[in-house]
Amino acid sequence: MKEIVNKNLITLKCVLFCFLSGIGCIFPFLSLHMLSVGLDKGEARLITIISPCIALLGPAVLGPLIDK
C-alpha cells in the first residue's frame, strides 16, 4: 500500500509550518512597529508594498544571474 505522507519530509513540513505561522502572526503588526520606531505612514506603506514585491521578483531575477 502506498504511503500517504512522505516520512522524510515531516520535519521540514513542521519547521515550515511553525516559521510561516510566526510570520503570519507578526505581519499584521509590522506597520504599527514601523510607526512606533518613527517612520511616517508613507514610508511604512512603501516598505510594506516593496518587501513582498522583492520576495516575488528577487528569485526570478537573481536566479538566472547566479546560475551563469
Buried (B, 14 or more C-beta within 10 A) or exposed (E): EEEEEEEEEEEEEEEEEEEEEEEEEEEEEBBEEBEEEEBEEEEBEEEEEEEEEEEEEEEEEEEEEEEE
